[in-house]
Every structure is written in C-alpha cells, then in structure tokens.
C-alpha cells in the first residue's frame, strides 16, 4: 500500500508542475503566438484551466480558482499514474 501512495503523490506532483509550466508558458506573449504553444495543449495538460475563462477579479477568487485547477490536476495525474503503475506491475517479470 505504501508504494501506491508514493506513486499517487509523485504523479500528482508532476501534474501540478505541468499546470504551473503551462501557466508560465502561457503568460509569455512571444510563446502565445508561436506555433509551439497551442491552446489545445494547455487544455490537455491542465483540463481544469478552462475555468480561467471566468477571469477572477479579486485575489481570493484567483487563489480559489488556482486551488481548483491544481487540485484537479493533482488528482487526475495521480489516478493516471496509479493506472499506469498497475499496468506496468501486471506486465513486469516477477522478482525473486
């Protein structure tokens, strides 16, 4: 059980880092017009970022929105990591 928790936490942290990277790259004006930064990539890597269209006005609203986006990314990436870990452990050769 301990390995599953570690896998979930590690993959969840990777998801939060992916969301931070998407937001950081999206705030650079030169990269927004570049062909390498596609808005659809942002929605794939951080699906809850669609909530950013709400345009929060206060600091509390912005913090709440970022909490939802980062929390959602943490859970999604954590569950995806658990699924990949399960598939990997199913196909790997048994250790002695």
Helices and strands as residue ranges (DSSP letters): H 2-26, H 29-32, H 39-45, G 47-54, H 59-91
